[in-house]
Amino acid sequence: MDIQSITNGSTVHKQVFLGHSSGSNENDAVAISYPATEVVGHGSFGVVFTTQINESGDRVAIKKVLQDRRFKNRELEIMKQLRHPQIVDLKYYFYETDPENEVYLNLILEFMPQSLYQRLRHYVTQRTNMPRIEIKLYTYQLVKCLNYLHTHAKVCHRDIKPQNLLVDPETFALKLCDFGSAKQLRPSEPNVSYICSRYYRAPELIFGATNYTVQIDIWSSGCVMAELILGQPMFPGESGIDQLVEIIKILGTPTKQEICSMNPNYMEHKFPQIRPIPLAKVFKREDEQTVQFLSDVLRYDPTERFNALQCLCSSYFDELRQADERDPQLAEAVQRLNLLDFSDQLDFDSLSLEESQTVKEKLQL
Ligand SMILES: Nc1ncnc2c1ncn2[C@@H]1O[C@H](COP(=O)(O)OP(=O)(O)OP(=O)(O)O)[C@@H](O)[C@H]1O
């Protein structure tokens, strides 16, 4: 499993595998070198370093995780399949063995300068709000990426949160990272409900559902957007069950039907009756389209909750579609990030011809 590596002075020379193999021999190795690295992040599963590949000049992040020899690494297998402008690209990977004979997998990823968490802290410490248009640009890219992930790759990320959304504040580009919890969900197979970070957990996960769908990522995305507006988490639960209390405080007690749609085993459970607070009150300073978008996304019933494509079509994003010379900076950002570029094969492949026509009209393509 281990492959050749030499550390020469401060330069590391490695034989690595390509992140996306084009030919028949997926295990063909290539040689790269890079200066010895500095740590940029600690996750629960490993360390992330950053460096620059000498041969290509590309800045990269190297995520090193312990590899169980008995299993394939799911994060690697998923990342190999994914190619999207809003997903951190897997450039190469390699394995290494330490003196204790433990195997580590290293994922060499496209580098992004900041997490959305850090970007939001920047505004909070300055006692200002993130500009509305910046929130809209990030949210749009997030749902565009989820549409590809959910409908084309059929993968659920299962850990959408500001720390896993990487951004470039100069260009407003956003890319999703950390596929360590991601999984291809099959309707016939149960999945563990103890995934996703607390504040961003969909109510069906809190109810212990094991038949949840990709719609859990949509709930988390709504929580992220709400946090960008509020400057703090919308549902800051202090424990697993307190998380549900925080949600009920705003959305009110779920109806019997909503509980059934999340987890029918809880139908008989008695909940205190709390009336919802209208989102227009929670987001007093936001316009109608913003409030409507949030209420379409933060729905108890996962089947009523907007899916990624419905989100994309929302009038909340019309401002991006209609950007022109009256706001040259925005028009330039939309163009630079290719926000209005869609491909039948990657973005609409789950739709019939008729459906894709309707969607294209809504997207003003
Ligand atoms: N491509 C990248 N470019 C820049 N920084 C990155 C990149 N990938 C990860 N990081 C940084 O490293 C941190 C941890 O990465 P990641 O979330 O992939 O690791 P993890 O061990 O799975 O973490 P978690 O605790 O969220 O499960 C990120 O929050 C981010 O700050």
The ligand as an SDF file (V2000), in Angstrom:
LIG
                    3D

 31 33  0  0  0  0  0  0  0  0999 V2000
   -8.9860   22.2750    0.8050 N   0  0  0  0  0  0  0  0  0  0  0  0
   -8.7470   22.9870    1.9050 C   0  0  0  0  0  0  0  0  0  0  0  0
   -8.1980   24.2080    1.8450 N   0  0  0  0  0  0  0  0  0  0  0  0
   -7.9600   24.9150    2.9780 C   0  0  0  0  0  0  0  0  0  0  0  0
   -8.2550   24.5030    4.2160 N   0  0  0  0  0  0  0  0  0  0  0  0
   -8.8180   23.2980    4.3390 C   0  0  0  0  0  0  0  0  0  0  0  0
   -9.0900   22.4680    3.2080 C   0  0  0  0  0  0  0  0  0  0  0  0
   -9.6520   21.3280    3.6400 N   0  0  0  0  0  0  0  0  0  0  0  0
   -9.7350   21.4460    4.9690 C   0  0  0  0  0  0  0  0  0  0  0  0
   -9.2310   22.6150    5.4100 N   0  0  0  0  0  0  0  0  0  0  0  0
   -9.1900   23.1000    6.8130 C   0  0  0  0  0  0  0  0  0  0  0  0
   -9.0500   22.0170    7.7070 O   0  0  0  0  0  0  0  0  0  0  0  0
  -10.2200   21.9000    8.5540 C   0  0  0  0  0  0  0  0  0  0  0  0
  -10.5240   20.4310    8.8030 C   0  0  0  0  0  0  0  0  0  0  0  0
  -10.7650   19.7680    7.5570 O   0  0  0  0  0  0  0  0  0  0  0  0
  -11.8620   18.6350    7.4080 P   0  0  0  0  0  0  0  0  0  0  0  0
  -13.1750   19.2110    7.8700 O   0  0  0  0  0  0  0  0  0  0  0  0
  -11.8300   18.0690    6.0360 O   0  0  0  0  0  0  0  0  0  0  0  0
  -11.2810   17.5810    8.4750 O   0  0  0  0  0  0  0  0  0  0  0  0
  -12.0650   16.6070    9.4650 P   0  0  0  0  0  0  0  0  0  0  0  0
  -11.0200   15.8980   10.2440 O   0  0  0  0  0  0  0  0  0  0  0  0
  -12.9840   15.7570    8.7040 O   0  0  0  0  0  0  0  0  0  0  0  0
  -12.8600   17.6470   10.3560 O   0  0  0  0  0  0  0  0  0  0  0  0
  -14.2260   17.5420   11.1840 P   0  0  0  0  0  0  0  0  0  0  0  0
  -13.8320   17.7770   12.5870 O   0  0  0  0  0  0  0  0  0  0  0  0
  -15.0760   18.6740   10.6280 O   0  0  0  0  0  0  0  0  0  0  0  0
  -14.8420   16.2140   10.9240 O   0  0  0  0  0  0  0  0  0  0  0  0
  -11.3260   22.6620    7.7910 C   0  0  0  0  0  0  0  0  0  0  0  0
  -12.3400   23.1650    8.6340 O   0  0  0  0  0  0  0  0  0  0  0  0
  -10.5180   23.7820    7.1450 C   0  0  0  0  0  0  0  0  0  0  0  0
  -10.2610   24.8170    8.0930 O   0  0  0  0  0  0  0  0  0  0  0  0
  1  2  1  0
  2  3  1  0
  2  7  2  0
  3  4  2  0
  4  5  1  0
  5  6  2  0
  6  7  1  0
  6 10  1  0
  7  8  1  0
  8  9  2  0
  9 10  1  0
 10 11  1  0
 11 12  1  0
 11 30  1  0
 12 13  1  0
 13 14  1  0
 13 28  1  0
 14 15  1  0
 15 16  1  0
 16 17  2  0
 16 18  1  0
 16 19  1  0
 19 20  1  0
 20 21  2  0
 20 22  1  0
 20 23  1  0
 23 24  1  0
 24 25  2  0
 24 26  1  0
 24 27  1  0
 28 29  1  0
 28 30  1  0
 30 31  1  0
M  END
$$$$
